[in-house]
Amino acid sequence: MTRVTTFALQQMTLYHTLNTQARAADLSVQLASDKKSQTYSGISQDALRLVSLETRRAEIAQFTMNIGRAEQRLKLMDTTVASVEELALELRDTLDRILQQPDATGGNLQQIGINIRDSIAGLLNTRSGDSYLFSGTRSDRQPIDLNAAGYNDVSLIEADGTTVDSTFYEAYYTQVLGNTLPFAQGSFYNQIYFDKNGVAPTVPAPVDADNPTLTEFNAEDPGLWQYYVDRLNSAQMLATPKIDYYQGNAQANVVRADAQVDVTYDVRADTLAFQQILTAADAIANLPNGDATDVNERAIITKARDMIKEALETPSGAGFNSVTQIRMNVTWARQTLENTLERHESFDAYAEGIITDIENIDPADVIVRLQSDQQALEASFSMLARLQSFSLLEFI
């Protein structure tokens, strides 16, 4: 006698049928989602690699965002510094032209100085969104304030055109050199003379030693006025910008472009070249007459011209960042960011391909397997239905 079936065989058939049904349901989900699995456990053999690639892509997305923000700032910085350079060239050429004409009075020279000084200040106060570009990391603060408490106009000759103005030197003497008033040598004139010669003046003494006339100032030492004018370009004064305009901080901006790549771009409004240009422009703006025929004013005009030339033309590697070098530094930072971004984009494309291979299905393959499982299910359910309909009486 042959058995038609057994309970165990029926249960095994049911087990395999349910497994086929579950597999068919999973294939249907794959086909609908275009993904091999909705969980990492479904692709366990590739899960670690997938997580690693996804983590790296997330990092790259953040680095790419950092680079995008920095690139926007650097592009605007480059444009701004180029405009500052053009204005400085304009003032340098104007001063050169006047100095080459000994009989020229300079015309509206003071107004030219005012316009260029204010225009450069406005450029260096440029913002990207709500962030000031040239304030160091203190990007919430406008870097240049020509009305700041510590700022003093570069006035070397008073408005009367005959008296030496001591205001600028007093600020330098106290705020930069750290001294206190009254002057150690007793008067403004005595202090200037002592600073230059190392001894106190003898005769003739100015009638008012704190407000000497230009004639009295030069009487005992004809080189004293040039020494005074040279304070405009004092390395100590420019290296310690306490009497100028700057309101930012001394910290350089740094952008994290990759895990091991930090790009620094240190372009601030207190950069020495910018200080020299603004100091020179301010000195021209405060000439009482703008008279290039006057020997004393001519000394200031010459000094201002030379300061601007130094700020524009000092060669790279001379221990001084000229405006040209500043632009080169910005270009270098931009190029470094672009190269890093290209590497990110290349890896991201590669990683995306690998992730696609790990996660995504081959629709044709899934359709064939799904059809095969559906056919098997139909046969299985048909067989189970017939087995369930049999009774023992039918075999007796």
C-alpha positions as CSV (number, residue, x, y, z in Angstrom):
1,M,0.0,0.0,0.0
2,T,1.5,3.5,-1.0
3,R,0.8,6.6,1.1
4,V,-0.7,9.6,-0.7
5,T,1.0,12.0,1.7
6,T,2.0,12.4,5.3
7,F,1.6,15.3,7.8
8,A,5.3,16.0,7.7
9,L,5.4,16.1,4.0
10,Q,2.4,18.4,3.9
11,Q,4.1,20.8,6.4
12,M,7.3,20.8,4.4
13,T,5.4,21.6,1.3
14,L,3.6,24.4,3.1
15,Y,6.9,25.7,4.5
16,H,8.6,26.0,1.1
17,T,5.4,27.5,-0.3
18,L,5.4,30.3,2.3
19,N,9.2,30.9,1.7
20,T,8.5,31.3,-2.0
21,Q,5.6,33.7,-1.2
22,A,7.9,35.8,1.1
23,R,10.6,35.8,-1.6
24,A,8.1,36.9,-4.2
25,A,6.8,39.7,-1.9
26,D,10.4,40.8,-1.3
27,L,11.1,40.8,-5.1
28,S,7.9,42.9,-5.6
29,V,9.2,45.5,-3.0
30,Q,12.6,45.5,-4.8
31,L,11.0,46.1,-8.1
32,A,8.9,48.9,-6.7
33,S,11.7,50.6,-4.8
34,D,14.6,49.8,-7.2
35,K,16.6,48.7,-4.1
36,K,17.9,45.3,-3.2
37,S,16.9,45.8,0.5
38,Q,15.2,48.3,2.8
39,T,17.7,47.4,5.6
40,Y,21.4,46.8,5.9
41,S,20.8,43.2,7.0
42,G,19.4,42.5,3.6
43,I,22.8,43.3,2.1
44,S,24.9,42.1,5.0
45,Q,27.9,41.1,2.9
46,D,28.3,44.7,1.6
47,A,26.9,46.6,4.5
48,L,30.2,47.7,6.0
49,R,31.5,48.9,2.7
50,L,28.2,50.7,2.0
51,V,28.3,52.5,5.4
52,S,31.9,53.5,4.9
53,L,31.1,55.0,1.4
54,E,28.0,56.8,2.7
55,T,29.9,58.3,5.6
56,R,32.6,59.6,3.3
57,R,30.1,61.1,0.9
58,A,28.4,62.9,3.8
59,E,31.8,64.3,4.8
60,I,32.5,65.3,1.2
61,A,29.1,67.1,1.1
62,Q,30.1,69.2,4.2
63,F,33.5,69.9,2.7
64,T,32.0,70.9,-0.6
65,M,29.7,73.3,1.3
66,N,32.7,74.8,3.1
67,I,34.5,75.2,-0.2
68,G,31.5,76.8,-1.8
69,R,31.2,79.5,0.9
70,A,34.9,80.2,0.9
71,E,35.1,80.3,-2.9
72,Q,32.3,82.9,-2.9
73,R,34.2,85.0,-0.3
74,L,37.5,84.7,-2.1
75,K,36.0,85.6,-5.5
76,L,34.6,88.8,-4.0
77,M,37.8,89.5,-2.2
78,D,39.8,89.2,-5.4
79,T,37.5,91.6,-7.2
80,T,37.6,94.0,-4.3
81,V,41.4,94.0,-4.0
82,A,41.7,94.5,-7.7
83,S,39.5,97.6,-7.3
84,V,41.7,98.9,-4.5
85,E,44.7,98.3,-6.7
86,E,43.2,100.4,-9.5
87,L,42.5,103.3,-7.1
88,A,46.0,103.2,-5.6
89,L,47.4,103.2,-9.2
90,E,45.3,106.2,-10.0
91,L,46.6,108.1,-6.9
92,R,50.2,107.1,-7.5
93,D,50.0,108.3,-11.2
94,T,48.4,111.6,-10.1
95,L,51.1,112.3,-7.5
96,D,53.8,111.3,-10.0
97,R,52.4,113.7,-12.6
98,I,52.3,116.6,-10.1
99,L,55.8,115.9,-8.8
100,Q,57.1,116.0,-12.4
101,Q,55.7,119.5,-12.8
102,P,57.5,121.7,-10.2
103,D,55.3,124.6,-11.0
104,A,52.0,122.7,-10.5
105,T,49.9,123.6,-7.5
106,G,48.1,120.3,-7.5
107,G,44.7,121.8,-8.2
108,N,42.0,119.7,-6.4
109,L,44.6,117.3,-4.9
110,Q,43.0,117.2,-1.5
111,Q,39.7,116.2,-2.9
112,I,41.3,113.5,-4.9
113,G,42.9,112.2,-1.7
114,I,39.5,112.3,0.1
115,N,37.7,110.5,-2.7
116,I,40.3,107.8,-3.0
117,R,40.7,107.3,0.7
118,D,36.9,107.0,1.2
119,S,36.5,104.8,-1.8
120,I,39.1,102.3,-0.6
121,A,37.6,102.3,2.9
122,G,34.3,101.5,1.4
123,L,35.7,98.7,-0.7
124,L,37.5,97.1,2.3
125,N,34.2,97.2,4.1
126,T,32.6,94.9,1.5
127,R,30.3,92.2,2.8
128,S,29.4,88.8,1.6
129,G,25.8,88.4,2.9
130,D,26.1,89.6,6.5
131,S,29.8,88.8,6.8
132,Y,32.5,91.4,6.4
133,L,35.3,90.1,4.2
134,F,38.3,91.9,5.6
135,S,37.8,91.8,9.4
136,G,39.7,88.6,10.1
137,T,37.4,86.2,11.9
138,R,35.5,89.1,13.4
139,S,33.3,89.1,10.3
140,D,30.3,90.7,12.2
141,R,32.3,93.9,12.6
142,Q,33.0,96.5,9.9
143,P,36.8,96.6,9.5
144,I,37.3,100.3,8.7
145,D,35.9,103.1,10.7
146,L,37.5,106.5,9.8
147,N,35.6,108.0,12.8
148,A,36.9,105.5,15.4
149,A,38.0,106.7,18.8
150,G,41.6,105.7,18.1
151,Y,41.7,107.1,14.6
152,N,43.6,110.3,13.8
153,D,43.7,112.1,10.5
154,V,47.1,112.2,9.0
155,S,47.5,116.0,9.3
156,L,51.1,117.1,9.4
157,I,50.5,120.7,8.6
158,E,47.7,122.7,10.1
159,A,45.0,124.4,8.1
160,D,46.9,127.7,8.2
161,G,49.6,126.2,6.1
162,T,52.4,127.5,8.2
163,T,52.2,125.5,11.5
164,V,53.3,121.9,12.2
165,D,50.3,119.8,13.4
166,S,51.3,117.7,16.4
167,T,48.0,115.7,16.7
168,F,49.2,112.8,14.6
169,Y,52.5,112.5,16.3
170,E,51.0,112.8,19.8
171,A,48.8,109.8,18.9
172,Y,51.8,107.9,17.7
173,Y,53.9,108.8,20.7
174,T,51.2,107.7,23.2
175,Q,49.2,104.9,21.6
176,V,52.0,103.2,19.7
177,L,55.1,104.0,21.6
178,G,53.2,103.6,24.9
179,N,54.3,106.9,26.3
180,T,52.3,109.5,28.2
181,L,51.9,113.2,27.7
182,P,53.4,115.7,28.4
183,F,56.4,114.8,26.1
184,A,59.4,113.5,27.9
185,Q,61.5,116.2,26.4
186,G,59.1,118.9,27.5
187,S,57.5,119.9,24.2
188,F,56.4,118.6,20.9
189,Y,59.3,120.3,19.1
190,N,61.9,119.1,21.6
191,Q,60.6,115.6,21.5
192,I,60.9,115.4,17.7
193,Y,64.3,116.9,17.7
194,F,65.5,114.5,20.4
195,D,64.0,111.5,18.7
196,K,66.0,112.3,15.6
197,N,69.3,113.5,17.0
198,G,69.5,112.0,20.5
199,V,70.1,115.3,22.1
200,A,67.9,118.3,23.1
201,P,67.8,121.2,20.7
202,T,69.7,124.4,21.5
203,V,68.8,127.4,19.5
204,P,66.7,128.9,18.1
205,A,63.7,127.7,20.1
206,P,60.2,128.1,18.6
207,V,58.1,130.8,20.2
208,D,55.5,128.1,21.0
209,A,57.4,124.8,21.1
210,D,54.1,122.8,21.1
211,N,52.9,124.6,17.9
212,P,56.1,125.6,16.0
213,T,55.8,127.2,12.6
214,L,57.4,125.3,9.7
215,T,60.2,127.8,9.6
216,E,61.0,127.4,13.3
217,F,60.6,123.6,13.0
218,N,63.4,123.5,10.4
219,A,65.6,126.3,11.7
220,E,68.1,124.3,13.7
221,D,67.9,121.0,11.7
222,P,66.9,121.3,8.1
223,G,66.4,117.5,8.0
224,L,63.9,117.6,10.9
225,W,60.8,118.0,8.6
226,Q,61.7,115.0,6.4
227,Y,62.3,112.9,9.6
228,Y,58.8,114.0,10.8
229,V,57.2,113.1,7.4
230,D,58.9,109.7,7.4
231,R,56.9,108.9,10.5
232,L,54.1,108.2,8.0
233,N,55.9,105.1,7.0
234,S,57.3,104.1,10.4
235,A,57.6,100.3,10.5
236,Q,56.7,100.4,14.1
237,M,53.6,102.5,13.6
238,L,52.4,100.4,10.7
239,A,53.1,97.2,12.5
240,T,51.1,98.4,15.5
241,P,48.0,99.9,14.0
242,K,46.5,101.4,17.2
243,I,46.0,104.9,15.8
244,D,44.3,103.8,12.6
245,Y,41.0,102.6,11.4
246,Y,40.9,98.8,11.9
247,Q,38.1,97.3,13.9
248,G,38.5,93.6,13.1
249,N,40.8,91.1,14.7
250,A,44.2,89.6,13.8
251,Q,43.0,86.1,13.2
252,A,43.2,84.6,9.7
253,N,40.3,82.8,8.1
254,V,40.7,79.1,7.6
255,V,38.4,76.8,5.6
256,R,38.4,73.0,6.2
257,A,38.4,71.7,2.6
258,D,39.1,68.0,3.5
259,A,40.0,65.9,6.5
260,Q,43.7,66.8,6.2
261,V,43.4,70.1,4.1
262,D,43.0,73.5,5.8
263,V,43.2,76.5,3.5
264,T,44.2,79.8,5.1
265,Y,43.3,83.1,3.5
266,D,44.6,86.0,5.6
267,V,43.5,89.1,3.8
268,R,42.5,91.8,6.3
269,A,42.0,95.5,6.1
270,D,44.9,96.1,8.4
271,T,47.3,94.4,6.0
272,L,50.5,96.6,5.7
273,A,50.0,97.4,2.1
274,F,46.4,98.6,2.7
275,Q,47.6,100.7,5.7
276,Q,50.2,102.4,3.6
277,I,47.8,103.2,0.8
278,L,45.2,104.6,3.2
279,T,47.8,106.5,5.2
280,A,49.2,108.0,2.0
281,A,45.7,109.0,0.7
282,D,44.8,110.4,4.1
283,A,48.0,112.5,4.2
284,I,47.1,113.9,0.7
285,A,43.5,114.5,1.9
286,N,44.8,116.6,4.8
287,L,47.2,118.8,2.9
288,P,46.2,122.4,3.7
289,N,46.9,123.7,0.2
290,G,47.7,120.7,-2.0
291,D,50.6,122.9,-3.3
292,A,53.4,120.9,-4.9
293,T,55.5,124.1,-5.2
294,D,55.7,124.3,-1.4
295,V,58.8,122.4,-0.2
296,N,57.1,121.2,2.9
297,E,53.9,119.9,1.2
298,R,56.0,118.5,-1.6
299,A,57.8,116.3,0.9
300,I,54.5,114.9,2.0
301,I,53.3,114.4,-1.6
302,T,56.6,112.6,-2.4
303,K,56.4,110.4,0.7
304,A,52.8,109.5,-0.1
305,R,53.7,108.6,-3.7
306,D,56.6,106.4,-2.5
307,M,54.4,104.6,0.1
308,I,51.9,103.8,-2.6
309,K,54.6,102.6,-4.9
310,E,56.0,100.3,-2.2
311,A,52.5,98.9,-1.5
312,L,52.0,98.2,-5.2
313,E,55.4,97.2,-6.4
314,T,57.4,95.5,-3.7
315,P,58.5,92.1,-5.2
316,S,57.4,88.8,-3.8
317,G,59.8,87.4,-1.2
318,A,60.9,90.8,0.1
319,G,59.2,90.2,3.5
320,F,56.3,92.4,2.5
321,N,53.0,91.5,1.0
322,S,52.3,94.0,-1.8
323,V,48.8,94.3,-3.2
324,T,49.9,92.1,-6.1
325,Q,51.1,89.5,-3.7
326,I,47.8,89.7,-1.8
327,R,46.0,88.9,-5.0
328,M,48.4,86.1,-5.7
329,N,47.7,84.6,-2.3
330,V,43.9,84.8,-2.9
331,T,44.4,83.1,-6.3
332,W,46.5,80.4,-4.6
333,A,43.8,79.8,-2.0
334,R,41.1,79.6,-4.7
335,Q,43.2,77.2,-6.8
336,T,43.8,75.0,-3.8
337,L,40.1,74.9,-3.1
338,E,39.2,74.2,-6.8
339,N,41.7,71.3,-6.9
340,T,40.3,69.8,-3.7
341,L,36.8,70.2,-5.0
342,E,37.7,68.3,-8.1
343,R,39.0,65.5,-6.1
344,H,35.8,65.4,-4.0
345,E,33.7,65.4,-7.1
346,S,35.7,62.6,-8.7
347,F,35.5,60.4,-5.5
348,D,31.8,61.2,-5.1
349,A,31.1,60.0,-8.6
350,Y,33.1,56.8,-8.0
351,A,31.4,56.2,-4.7
352,E,28.0,56.8,-6.1
353,G,28.6,54.1,-8.8
354,I,29.7,51.6,-6.1
355,I,26.7,52.4,-3.9
356,T,24.4,52.0,-6.9
357,D,25.9,48.6,-7.6
358,I,25.4,47.6,-3.9
359,E,21.9,49.0,-3.4
360,N,20.1,48.9,-6.7
361,I,18.6,45.9,-8.5
362,D,18.8,44.7,-12.0
363,P,15.1,45.1,-13.0
364,A,15.3,42.4,-15.7
365,D,16.8,39.9,-13.3
366,V,14.2,40.6,-10.6
367,I,11.3,40.4,-13.1
368,V,12.5,36.9,-14.3
369,R,12.9,35.7,-10.7
370,L,9.6,37.1,-9.6
371,Q,7.7,35.5,-12.5
372,S,9.4,32.2,-11.7
373,D,8.4,32.4,-8.1
374,Q,4.8,33.4,-9.0
375,Q,4.5,30.3,-11.2
376,A,5.9,28.1,-8.5
377,L,3.4,29.6,-6.0
378,E,0.5,29.0,-8.3
379,A,1.5,25.3,-8.7
380,S,2.1,25.0,-5.0
381,F,-1.2,26.5,-3.9
382,S,-3.0,24.3,-6.5
383,M,-1.4,21.2,-5.2
384,L,-2.1,22.1,-1.5
385,A,-5.7,22.9,-2.4
386,R,-6.1,19.4,-4.0
387,L,-4.4,17.7,-1.1
388,Q,-6.7,19.5,1.3
389,S,-9.7,18.3,-0.6
390,F,-8.8,14.6,-0.5
391,S,-10.4,12.4,2.1
392,L,-9.5,8.9,3.3
393,L,-12.8,7.4,1.9
394,E,-11.6,8.3,-1.6
395,F,-8.7,5.8,-1.3
396,I,-10.8,3.0,0.3
